[in-house]
Amino acid sequence: MPSIVLQGLQVAVVVFLAPLLTGSIARAEAMIAGKRGPSIFQVYRDIWKFLGKQSLIPEPASWIFRVAPYVACGAYAGVATLIPVLTTYPLPGATFGDILGGAFVLALGGFVTALAAIDSGSQYAHIGASRATMIGILVEPTLIFVFFSVAFVTGTDLPYAMNSALRGSFADVIRPAHVLATAAFFMMLLVDTGRIPIESSSATIEFGMIDDARTFEHSGPALGLFVWGTAMKQFVLYTIFCNVLLIPEGLSSTGSAASVALAAALLFAKMLLVGTVVVAIETSFAKLRLYKIPEFIATGLLVAVLAVFAYAVGVG
């Protein structure tokens, strides 16, 4: 298939399969807790319901409050053009930025969401934005060390080239620097997706919310876009973790329709495997108190620094 078509398919996979991943994880958590749980398609129903409702705008809100959902969704969907979702070879959008560029685009989505929360004038939304910003400031250095470690190991900072280098050398996959960097990224994956021990995705108490509190004042289509965008962000992070760091195999090398469909199925299977580990963690640990969260992130930072150190001293 033409590269431009494959580029569109990559974005479509992220946009339309993201809610299914969120729904599958939520269903698994409920089943482990002994409950029937929602359907794996419940997130689609929620988004459709929100898109059909009236949107209410707080009186103090400005244009920032209105455009933030669209910018956030666009940022999360745009990252899909930079990372290997379906193919082993780079598509036209892959030349627009490296792995750090993708991280900056993801950060843009979080920034406009926090800005909209502050612009709403709600104290609960403001608290959520402040907490999310505090956590983000701590997460970003960790991710920088992670990406530097993987770039040192593979000799490149381009996601497609990282995937190619790791596919071509199993020794680099099991190298201590890469293993430590992957572990640190997984810890930040729990933080960025609002999972226990950082945050409970099913929490309903305002003072305990972080990510969900930022969209407390949004309603109707805006809230639907934020729900969709959160699912896309999770899908993108899982894609980076699965296709770039953990299991770089399973992508299409020919671009044929059959191989692309198989690549999409294998990607989702790998995500379900990672989601199973996430569910096991969420059902085995309690949510950390707010003042304990920096300690968890600091541990991830230490692991990422050790990854750089392991590469520098030539361990493995």
C-alpha positions in Angstrom: 0.0 0.0 0.0 1.2 3.6 -0.6 3.1 5.2 2.3 0.6 8.0 2.7 -2.3 5.5 3.1 -0.3 3.6 5.7 0.4 6.8 7.5 -3.4 7.4 7.7 -3.9 3.9 8.9 -1.4 4.3 11.7 -3.3 7.4 13.0 -6.6 5.6 12.5 -5.4 2.6 14.6 -4.4 4.9 17.4 -7.6 6.9 17.2 -10.2 4.1 16.9 -8.5 1.3 18.9 -7.5 3.4 21.9 -10.9 3.2 23.6 -11.0 -0.5 23.1 -7.7 -0.9 25.1 -9.0 1.3 27.9 -12.3 -0.7 28.0 -10.4 -4.1 28.0 -8.2 -3.0 31.0 -11.3 -1.8 32.9 -13.2 -5.0 32.2 -10.2 -7.1 33.4 -9.9 -5.1 36.6 -13.6 -5.6 37.4 -13.4 -9.3 36.7 -10.4 -9.8 39.0 -12.3 -7.9 41.7 -15.2 -10.3 41.4 -17.5 -8.0 39.5 -19.2 -8.3 36.2 -17.7 -5.1 35.0 -18.5 -2.8 32.0 -18.4 -4.0 28.4 -15.1 -3.5 26.6 -16.9 -1.2 24.3 -18.2 1.0 27.1 -15.7 3.8 26.4 -17.0 4.1 22.9 -20.5 4.4 24.3 -19.4 7.1 26.8 -17.7 9.1 24.1 -20.7 8.9 21.8 -23.0 10.0 24.6 -20.8 13.0 25.5 -20.5 14.0 21.9 -24.3 14.2 21.7 -24.8 16.3 24.8 -24.9 20.0 25.3 -21.6 21.7 26.3 -21.7 24.1 29.2 -19.0 26.7 29.5 -18.0 28.2 32.9 -18.5 32.0 33.1 -14.8 32.8 33.8 -13.6 30.6 30.9 -11.9 32.1 27.8 -11.2 30.7 24.4 -8.5 28.5 25.9 -11.1 26.4 27.7 -12.9 25.8 24.3 -9.9 24.9 22.1 -8.0 22.8 24.6 -9.8 19.5 23.9 -9.1 19.8 20.2 -5.5 20.6 20.7 -5.0 17.8 23.2 -6.6 15.2 20.9 -4.7 16.5 17.9 -1.4 16.3 19.8 -2.0 12.7 20.9 -3.1 11.6 17.4 -0.1 13.4 15.8 2.4 11.4 17.8 1.2 8.3 15.8 2.9 9.7 12.8 6.4 9.7 14.5 6.4 6.2 16.0 6.3 2.7 14.5 2.7 1.5 14.9 2.3 -0.8 11.9 5.5 -0.8 9.7 9.2 -1.4 10.3 10.1 1.3 7.7 9.6 5.0 8.3 6.5 6.7 6.8 6.3 10.3 5.6 5.5 11.8 9.0 8.4 10.0 10.7 10.9 12.6 9.5 9.1 15.4 11.4 10.7 14.6 14.8 12.7 12.1 16.9 11.6 10.4 20.1 12.1 13.5 22.2 10.0 15.5 19.7 7.2 13.0 20.2 7.6 13.4 24.0 7.2 17.2 23.6 4.0 16.7 21.5 2.6 14.5 24.2 3.6 17.1 26.8 1.7 19.8 24.7 -1.5 17.8 25.2 -1.0 17.7 29.0 -0.1 21.4 29.0 -3.2 22.6 27.3 -5.4 20.3 29.5 -3.9 21.8 32.6 -4.2 25.3 31.2 -7.9 24.8 30.4 -8.4 23.5 34.0 -6.9 26.7 35.4 -8.9 28.8 33.0 -12.2 27.2 34.1 -12.0 28.9 37.5 -12.9 25.7 39.4 -10.9 25.0 42.6 -11.0 21.2 42.0 -9.9 21.5 38.4 -7.1 23.9 39.6 -6.0 21.4 42.2 -5.9 18.6 39.6 -3.9 20.8 37.2 -1.4 21.7 39.9 -0.9 18.1 40.9 -0.5 16.9 37.3 2.0 19.7 36.6 4.0 18.8 39.7 4.1 15.1 38.7 4.9 16.0 35.1 7.9 18.1 36.2 9.3 15.0 37.9 8.5 12.6 35.1 10.1 14.5 32.3 13.8 14.2 33.5 13.2 10.5 33.9 11.9 10.1 30.3 14.9 12.1 29.1 17.3 9.7 30.7 15.3 6.8 29.4 15.4 8.0 25.8 19.1 8.9 26.1 19.9 5.4 27.4 18.1 3.8 24.5 19.6 6.2 22.0 23.1 5.3 23.3 22.4 1.6 23.0 20.9 1.8 19.5 23.0 4.7 18.2 20.0 6.8 17.2 17.1 8.8 18.6 14.6 8.1 15.8 11.9 5.7 16.9 11.9 3.7 13.6 15.7 3.4 13.7 15.5 2.3 17.4 13.1 -0.4 16.4 15.3 -1.6 13.6 18.4 -1.6 15.7 16.8 -3.7 18.5 15.2 -6.1 16.0 18.6 -6.7 14.5 20.5 -7.3 17.8 19.0 -9.4 20.6 22.1 -8.6 22.6 21.1 -5.0 22.8 17.6 -5.9 23.9 18.9 -7.8 27.0 21.7 -5.3 27.6 21.5 -4.0 31.2 21.3 -0.3 30.1 18.3 -1.2 27.9 16.6 -3.4 30.5 16.9 -0.6 33.1 15.6 2.0 30.7 12.6 -0.2 29.8 11.9 -0.7 33.5 12.1 3.0 34.2 9.7 3.8 31.2 7.2 1.2 32.6 7.2 3.0 35.9 6.5 6.3 34.1 3.9 4.6 32.1 2.0 3.9 35.3 2.3 7.6 36.2 1.3 9.0 32.9 -1.7 6.8 32.5 -3.0 7.5 36.0 -2.7 3.9 37.4 -2.1 2.6 40.9 0.1 3.2 42.8 -0.1 6.8 41.5 -3.9 7.2 40.9 -7.0 5.1 40.8 -8.7 5.4 37.4 -12.1 4.6 39.2 -11.7 7.2 41.9 -14.7 9.5 42.5 -13.4 11.6 45.4 -12.5 15.1 44.2 -9.6 15.6 46.6 -8.0 12.3 45.4 -8.2 13.0 41.7 -5.3 14.2 39.5 -5.8 13.7 35.8 -9.6 13.4 36.0 -9.8 16.5 38.1 -8.4 18.6 35.2 -11.5 18.0 33.1 -13.9 18.5 36.0 -15.6 21.5 34.5 -15.8 20.2 30.9 -19.0 18.7 29.6 -20.6 17.5 26.4 -18.4 17.1 23.3 -15.4 18.7 25.1 -15.5 16.1 27.8 -15.9 13.4 25.2 -12.8 14.6 23.4 -10.8 14.6 26.6 -11.9 11.0 27.4 -10.9 10.0 23.8 -7.6 11.9 24.1 -6.8 10.2 27.4 -7.3 6.8 25.7 -5.2 7.8 22.8 -2.4 9.0 25.1 -2.4 5.6 26.8 -2.4 3.8 23.5 0.6 5.8 22.2 2.6 5.2 25.4 1.8 1.5 25.2 2.9 1.5 21.5 6.3 3.1 22.4 6.7 0.6 25.2 5.8 -2.4 23.0 7.1 -1.6 19.6 10.2 0.4 20.5 11.4 -0.8 23.8 10.0 -4.2 24.9 9.0 -6.3 21.9 10.1 -4.6 18.7 9.0 -7.6 16.5 5.7 -8.1 14.8 5.6 -5.0 12.5 4.9 -5.1 8.7 8.0 -5.0 6.5 6.2 -5.1 3.2 3.2 -2.8 3.6 0.8 -5.3 2.2 -2.8 -5.3 3.5 -2.5 -8.7 5.1 0.8 -7.9 6.9 -0.5 -4.5 8.1 -3.7 -6.2 9.5 -1.5 -8.8 11.3 0.8 -6.1 12.7 -2.3 -4.2 14.1 -3.5 -7.5 15.7 -0.1 -8.3 17.2 0.3 -4.8 18.5 -3.0 -5.0 20.3 -2.1 -8.5 21.7 1.2 -7.1 23.0 -0.8 -4.2 24.6 -3.1 -6.7 26.3 -0.1 -8.5 27.7 1.3 -5.3 29.2 -2.2 -4.4 30.3 -2.4 -7.7 32.2 0.7 -6.7 34.2 -0.8 -3.3 34.9 -4.0 -4.9 36.1 -2.1 -7.2 38.3 -0.2 -4.3 39.9 -3.4 -2.3 40.3 -5.2 -5.1 42.1 -2.2 -5.9 44.3 -1.2 -2.5 45.6 -2.9 0.4 47.3 -2.9 3.9 46.0 0.0 6.0 47.4 -0.6 9.1 49.4 0.1 12.3 47.5 3.4 13.1 49.3 4.6 9.6 48.5 4.3 9.9 44.8 7.6 11.9 44.3 9.4 9.0 46.0 8.0 6.5 43.4 9.0 8.8 40.5 12.4 9.4 42.1 12.9 5.6 42.1 12.1 5.6 38.4 14.6 8.5 37.9 17.3 6.5 39.7 16.7 3.4 37.5 16.9 5.6 34.4 20.2 7.2 35.7 21.5 3.7 36.4 20.7 2.8 32.8 22.9 5.7 31.5 25.6 4.7 34.0 25.5 1.1 32.9 26.1 2.1 29.3 28.8 4.6 30.3 30.8 2.0 32.2 30.2 -0.7 29.6 28.2 -3.2 31.8 27.0 -6.1 29.7 
